Amino acid sequence: MTIRSLYISLIMLFISTAGVAQTQPIKVACIGNSITYGYGISNRDRDSYPSVLGQLLGDGYDVNNFGYSARTLLMKGDRPYMKEQIYQNALDYNPQIVVIKLGTNDTKPINWKYKKSFTKDLSKMITDFKKLASDPKIYLCYPAKAYSVTWGINDSIITHEVIPMIDKVAKESNVEVIDLHTATSNMPALFPDKIHPNAQGAAILAKTVYSSILE
């Protein structure tokens, strides 16, 4: 092989490698509780909100569902999300986009007695993701509407306490907010057990997140 041929081969290899790098999908991590997981949805692999989000975003994105039922943001809560292996899995995924939707289970009396730690714990989660090499864009979601005080979940607390705390942390951390509470209001029929959306409700969550990501 001549020097000229070798030079051309190296250029072609560089172009080919660069092309492969550019076609890698953008990783999206959906962090959350049972609503993110898709509890109560018969085909959650197809109809949970992260699955629908992936369908909407298309082949240029890889959306991973890191939802875990009954988990809290609060580290002192009865089932803290950040103490579970799935949280480490989400960090190891090294996402470029992170969508955090927690706070619903935190409103239970057994958990909300530790509400003073909510902003600190949320800030910690944001910091953990900001430390990643992928330098992800982070979105904080307001919890979806809760249509009754079921399992201790309280929409009044979501509205008057959790949402203002999310706003405070979002401002301090310079991250964006997605209003899933307003997006799911006035549609009780889409929440069969008053807390978890059905497939149609999950699609509304997905479309709202999709719109925010593409803004």
C-alpha positions as CSV (number, residue, x, y, z in Angstrom):
1,M,0.0,0.0,0.0
2,T,1.4,3.4,-1.0
3,I,1.5,6.3,1.4
4,R,-1.2,8.0,-0.6
5,S,-3.5,5.0,-0.3
6,L,-2.8,4.7,3.4
7,Y,-3.7,8.3,3.9
8,I,-6.9,8.0,2.0
9,S,-7.8,4.8,4.0
10,L,-7.2,6.7,7.3
11,I,-9.4,9.6,6.1
12,M,-12.2,7.2,5.2
13,L,-11.9,5.4,8.5
14,F,-12.1,8.7,10.4
15,I,-15.2,9.7,8.4
16,S,-16.8,6.4,9.0
17,T,-16.1,6.5,12.8
18,A,-17.4,10.0,13.0
19,G,-20.6,9.0,11.3
20,V,-21.1,6.2,13.7
21,A,-20.6,8.5,16.7
22,Q,-23.1,11.0,15.3
23,T,-25.8,8.4,14.9
24,Q,-25.8,7.2,18.5
25,P,-29.2,7.8,20.0
26,I,-29.7,10.4,22.7
27,K,-30.3,8.6,26.0
28,V,-33.4,9.7,28.1
29,A,-33.8,8.5,31.6
30,C,-37.3,8.7,33.1
31,I,-37.1,8.7,36.9
32,G,-40.2,8.2,38.9
33,N,-42.6,6.1,40.9
34,S,-45.5,3.8,39.8
35,I,-47.0,6.4,37.5
36,T,-43.7,6.4,35.5
37,Y,-43.5,2.6,35.8
38,G,-46.9,2.2,34.3
39,Y,-48.8,0.6,37.2
40,G,-52.3,-0.5,36.2
41,I,-51.6,-0.3,32.4
42,S,-52.1,-3.7,30.9
43,N,-49.3,-3.3,28.3
44,R,-46.9,-1.0,30.1
45,D,-44.0,-1.9,27.7
46,R,-46.1,-0.2,25.0
47,D,-48.3,2.3,26.8
48,S,-46.5,3.6,29.9
49,Y,-45.6,7.2,29.5
50,P,-41.8,6.5,28.9
51,S,-42.7,4.0,26.2
52,V,-45.0,6.4,24.5
53,L,-42.4,9.2,24.8
54,G,-39.9,6.9,23.1
55,Q,-42.4,6.3,20.2
56,L,-42.9,10.1,19.9
57,L,-39.2,11.0,19.9
58,G,-38.3,8.3,17.4
59,D,-35.1,6.4,16.5
60,G,-32.8,9.3,17.4
61,Y,-33.6,8.7,21.1
62,D,-33.3,5.8,23.5
63,V,-35.8,6.3,26.3
64,N,-35.4,4.1,29.4
65,N,-38.1,3.6,32.1
66,F,-36.5,3.8,35.6
67,G,-39.9,4.0,37.3
68,Y,-40.2,2.1,40.6
69,S,-43.6,1.8,42.3
70,A,-44.3,3.4,45.8
71,R,-40.9,5.1,45.9
72,T,-40.3,8.5,47.5
73,L,-37.9,11.3,46.8
74,L,-37.4,11.8,50.5
75,M,-34.4,9.9,51.8
76,K,-36.3,9.5,55.1
77,G,-39.4,8.2,53.4
78,D,-40.7,4.7,53.8
79,R,-39.3,3.6,50.4
80,P,-36.6,6.1,49.2
81,Y,-35.9,5.9,45.5
82,M,-32.3,7.0,45.9
83,K,-31.6,4.0,48.1
84,E,-32.6,1.5,45.4
85,Q,-30.4,-0.2,42.8
86,I,-32.5,1.2,40.0
87,Y,-31.2,4.7,40.9
88,Q,-27.7,3.5,40.5
89,N,-28.8,1.9,37.2
90,A,-30.1,5.2,36.0
91,L,-26.8,7.0,36.9
92,D,-24.8,4.2,35.1
93,Y,-27.0,4.7,32.0
94,N,-25.2,8.0,31.7
95,P,-28.2,9.8,30.1
96,Q,-28.1,13.0,28.1
97,I,-31.7,13.9,29.2
98,V,-33.2,13.2,32.7
99,V,-36.9,13.6,33.5
100,I,-37.6,13.4,37.2
101,K,-41.2,12.8,38.3
102,L,-41.3,12.1,42.1
103,G,-43.2,13.6,45.0
104,T,-46.6,11.8,44.9
105,N,-45.8,9.2,47.5
106,D,-44.0,11.8,49.6
107,T,-47.4,13.4,50.4
108,K,-48.4,10.4,52.5
109,P,-48.5,11.3,56.2
110,I,-45.9,8.7,57.0
111,N,-43.5,10.5,54.7
112,W,-44.5,14.2,54.6
113,K,-43.6,14.5,58.3
114,Y,-40.0,14.8,56.8
115,K,-41.0,17.5,54.3
116,K,-38.2,19.8,55.5
117,S,-35.8,17.5,53.7
118,F,-37.6,17.5,50.4
119,T,-35.7,20.4,48.7
120,K,-32.4,19.1,50.0
121,D,-33.0,15.6,48.7
122,L,-34.2,16.8,45.4
123,S,-31.1,19.0,45.1
124,K,-29.0,16.0,45.8
125,M,-30.6,14.0,43.0
126,I,-30.0,16.8,40.6
127,T,-26.4,17.1,41.7
128,D,-25.8,13.4,41.2
129,F,-27.0,13.6,37.6
130,K,-25.1,16.8,37.0
131,K,-21.8,15.0,38.0
132,L,-22.2,12.5,35.1
133,A,-19.9,12.7,32.1
134,S,-22.9,13.0,29.8
135,D,-23.7,16.4,31.4
136,P,-27.5,15.8,31.0
137,K,-30.3,18.3,30.6
138,I,-32.5,17.8,33.6
139,Y,-36.3,18.4,33.8
140,L,-38.3,18.4,37.1
141,C,-41.9,17.4,36.7
142,Y,-44.8,18.5,38.9
143,P,-46.6,15.3,40.1
144,A,-49.7,14.3,38.1
145,K,-53.1,15.2,39.5
146,A,-54.4,13.0,42.4
147,Y,-58.1,12.8,42.3
148,S,-58.7,11.5,45.9
149,V,-56.8,11.0,49.1
150,T,-56.0,7.4,48.4
151,W,-53.2,5.5,50.2
152,G,-52.5,8.7,52.0
153,I,-51.6,10.6,48.8
154,N,-52.9,14.1,49.0
155,D,-53.4,16.5,46.0
156,S,-53.7,19.5,48.3
157,I,-50.2,18.9,49.5
158,I,-49.0,18.4,46.0
159,T,-50.5,21.7,44.9
160,H,-49.6,23.9,47.9
161,E,-46.4,22.4,49.1
162,V,-44.6,20.0,46.7
163,I,-45.0,22.1,43.6
164,P,-43.6,25.3,45.2
165,M,-40.7,23.3,46.5
166,I,-40.0,21.9,43.1
167,D,-40.1,25.5,41.7
168,K,-37.6,26.6,44.3
169,V,-35.1,23.8,43.6
170,A,-35.5,24.3,39.8
171,K,-34.7,27.9,40.1
172,E,-31.7,27.3,42.4
173,S,-30.4,24.5,40.2
174,N,-31.1,26.2,36.9
175,V,-33.2,23.3,35.5
176,E,-36.5,23.3,33.7
177,V,-39.9,22.4,35.0
178,I,-42.6,20.3,33.2
179,D,-46.1,20.9,34.5
180,L,-47.7,17.5,34.5
181,H,-50.2,18.6,37.2
182,T,-52.1,21.0,35.0
183,A,-51.7,18.7,32.0
184,T,-53.6,15.9,33.9
185,S,-56.3,18.1,35.6
186,N,-60.0,17.9,34.8
187,M,-59.8,14.4,33.5
188,P,-60.7,12.0,36.4
189,A,-62.0,9.4,33.9
190,L,-58.4,8.8,32.8
191,F,-57.4,7.9,36.4
192,P,-59.4,4.7,37.2
193,D,-58.1,4.4,40.8
194,K,-57.9,8.2,41.2
195,I,-54.1,8.1,41.3
196,H,-52.6,6.2,38.4
197,P,-53.4,7.2,34.8
198,N,-54.6,4.6,32.3
199,A,-53.0,4.3,28.9
200,Q,-54.8,7.4,27.6
201,G,-53.7,9.4,30.6
202,A,-50.1,8.1,30.3
203,A,-50.1,9.3,26.7
204,I,-51.0,12.8,27.9
205,L,-47.9,12.7,30.2
206,A,-45.8,11.5,27.3
207,K,-47.0,14.3,25.0
208,T,-46.4,17.0,27.6
209,V,-42.8,15.8,28.3
210,Y,-42.2,15.4,24.5
211,S,-43.2,19.0,23.9
212,S,-40.9,20.2,26.6
213,I,-37.9,18.2,25.3
214,L,-38.4,19.5,21.8
215,E,-38.9,23.2,22.7
